[in-house]
Amino acid sequence: MSESAEERTPARPPIRRGPGGGGPFGGAMMPAEKSLNFGPSAKRLLGTLRPEQMWLWLVLALAVVSVTFSVLGPKLLGEGTNLIFSGVISKSLPSGATQAEVIAGLQAEGKTTEADMLSGMTLTPGLGIDFAALSNVLMWVLILYIFASVFSWLQAYVLNGVVQRTMFRLREDIEAKLNRLPLSYFDGKQRGELLSRVTNDVDNISQTMQQTLSQAVTSLLTVVGVLVMMLIISPLLATIALVTIPLTLIVTALIAKRSQKLFVAQWKHTGTLNGQIEETFTGHALVKVFGRQHEVEARFHEKNDELFNASFGAQFISGMIMPAMTFIGNLVYVAIAVVGGLQVASGALQLGDIQAFIQYSRQFTQPLAQLGSMANLLQSGVASAERVFELLDADEQSPDPEDPETPTELAGRLVFEDVSFSYSEDKPLIADLSLVAEPGQTVAIVGPTGAGKTTLVNLMMRFYEIDSGRITLDGVDVSRMTRDDLRGRMGMVLQDTWLFGGTIRDNIAYGRPDATEEQILAAARATYVDRFVHSLPDGYDTVLDDEGANVSAGEKQLLTIARAFLARPSVLILDEATSSVDTRTEVLVQKAMSALRADRTSFVIAHRLSTIRDADLILVMEAGRIVEQGNHAALLAAEGAYFNLYNAQFAAPVIDEV
């Protein structure tokens, strides 16, 4: 647009700009985001799963079945170990004697330890290993583990659907939110940083939920199931294992408290760096022209170092959880092995029970360690969720009226009545402005940079809401119309052309998707697009990239004019539409705009006053006020502000020559 950044950028609410907010080189680093508390953010993130409650109950049921089968496995394997050990021991005992007789004989010989151990076993002296019973046990173990794997796979499959549908809804919410945000929000956010929130942060949330939900459910159920089995086998050993829980909670809480703020910083710096990269690539040619590669690289390295330090610190500190949990688990394992060995020797437990218990102790400490290691993933995901929730909680534009009004005629009469507006309360911009644009008139708006020209257009389109007064279109207050209805009656051709990746035909029909081929071609011929399209290899089917690099600047401008021509708006806004084209192309653009302005009210923002001599009404703005209005001849005759602007513009070349 044609105005200064100060005029265009609102200061209400307060704006936080990312690096380079004023161009490829300007701007300061975004101030630190105020992070939400971990607890409320995590709770809100889980709340996004509420529509999937039925499927989550199914996930829980599948997890219970899978964990139950997995937990029963070690107990059965312990029975198999007992069969083997009892068989080996019984083979060395005299046949024909009973177990009681053998134990009595050992006690008589003073071998009380061996006698105690045999008293805790069930065996038949001289029989050996019962391979039939052992095969039966192993078969059941195999069946249990197969079923555990199947139900675990089903759980993962269902949960994957839950997470992806949740992310689908979250992305839809973000898209809908972006459409409800006022223009001031986008003026106050760096584009790359905003893109990072809706891409990187959402992807990180998805990965976090995918990896942690299933593991968390399975780990918690495993801890409960294993604890039950350990209590059944040996309450004493189970008590030793329970020491793991408070130690795990304390260590995890201490580490997580330090790493959470680093994860918040990590994703903030990711958005900042993305914003700088996007900005630098967008202004790549400008960087080259002014030879600022070294400065850009220095800024990149600075921001990259900040991201590295935050990421390294977050991952390093949170990565300490798993080794700490492993160390605690090893201590518990040693204690269980020692105490369990003594209980086997005393006959209180069988060898298979200790084997099963050691397996259970590993199954008990492993999920606790996994829960601890998930803390870094969870903290990273919640940090991203905070940034996404901040976007979703941003103040929205005022809603459309419940009973909207719509003009009964399409004349294009636009009236400003005592309109006042300011981007910030301490810097008034437009005050008590009144003007009338009659149907079919061409109204030119001129004035120095920062006078309020583009702001005036933004108020017409309701990109910003006025502070007082009112604006009417064909007798209806625009605040009583829906924004879609209002903007559907207006068309804009901006100084900065915008084309999307698609064919030339699609770009022309962007404002009127239901247009016929004949209407598209008619708009192209009327705006001189047809002249250059036939020189392209695929004509109207030529695919443009999102920058429109395969057509010239003037051709892009003609395409945007053809787009507005096809939309047939009742009010047309031209914002410096010829400022970036050569003289020859400008002639075509001017002719195209003349055809476009026919029979409709037009507002033309122009710095080159020679382009608006034929305007029906010229408004001269200074500091948000209309200081003069009239046609070209009348304003020159008045020798006021317009006279000074006009003479200054044409006197400049003479001064330069002197």
PyMOL commands that set and color helices and strands:
alter all, ss='L'
color gray80, all
select helices_A, chain A and resi 5-8+38-47+50-91+99-108+112-119+131-180+183-187+191-233+235-242+244-282+284-289+293-319+321-346+351-392+453-460+478-480+483-488+504-511+517-526+529-533+539-541+553-567+583-597+609-612+632-638+641-657
alter helices_A, ss='H'
color red, helices_A
select strands_A, chain A and resi 414-424+427-437+442-446+468-473+476-477+490-493+502-503+543-544+571-575+601-605+617-622+625-630
alter strands_A, ss='S'
color yellow, strands_A
deselect
rebuild
show_as cartoon
